[in-house]
């Protein structure tokens, strides 16, 4: 039966071929070829259309999202740096970005007058428009709403010198741009920002979190010298004893340290301050040696007292100055970032910080800001301060400290696939 079926098909095919005639065969063949060609064209056009849509999506969508985020603040996510593995977010360059700065210092009540360069008469604003771009990855743009939500019910603590206070002010000003009721953000004790005050705490009541600053310029105790000390010794740093306000730092969720600006001969030896270990005065100890002992005291304290399962601990490296003389009397602020660091990225303090942290038994993240700050001679306070002395150590706000906070939260918040750069 199968054979007869096969034969029937074969006979039928041959029968039609024989009876159709030459012209009929050509018509059938042309019709089939035409239909096939049309289908092929349609398929090619569909493939081209899909490819074009995909290309436009990947080219236009990120830019579209970037504009939307900047103008309307719609995105609620900040992703961590796309560095994850194999990318050093601290190695990069400064690129001009017209969407910066992240806030207006004239509208933020927490911008200290000493760092508010615009309020102090600086006319150019280009120093506010530079964004840090890592060499092999992207640093996510700071999204205010995402950070505000992530900090609900938490406590952020900065400990250190005036550079730490600058970062504290920067973070508050950035986050206040996402708060509708500005009066809901206030200093806990009603204190004004001063250079000598030891504690400042700002509460974001709508989100139930605080951002606090503790002034501890050396991190260790500075006190009276031992009895029978030489007359030139007016005070000492007890290198093996952490600052006596350290108990206030423990119960926090994010803990950021810095020190270094006060570890100079001018601020130590010229004021009669020398080093003490185990109750013994050491007049000949070099500053780097003393700095290392103090850092080890801090590291031991963290390992013993801080629950790193809860508290994320950070240490920010040294921030280079750009004075034109060793006596810090010449301070010429540039108009643009420098093209090279001229060796100012080298810091014995930063090296010691890295070495001590690397040997710790608990996780501590280092914010390596020395290299990126070395380019920014244009971003210093300069003559636009609240004092007559030019300042090539501290930074204008908005400015470089904003990037420190951007780096800080790139560690803390989960990574997203759609992070505008």
KACOR-V954519 format. One record per helix or strand of 3 or more residues. SS is the DSSP state (2 for helix, 1 for strand). FROM is the first residue (numbers start at 1). LEN is the number of residues. Records with the same first field share a line. If there is no record, write none. Layout:
SS->FROM-LEN, FROM-LEN
This chain:
2->2-19, 22-51, 105-3, 113-3, 126-3, 144-7, 162-15, 182-3, 247-4, 269-3, 287-19, 348-11, 370-5, 377-3, 400-13
1->92-5, 130-5, 155-6, 185-3, 199-6, 209-7, 220-4, 235-8, 254-4, 273-5, 280-3, 312-5, 365-3, 380-3, 391-5
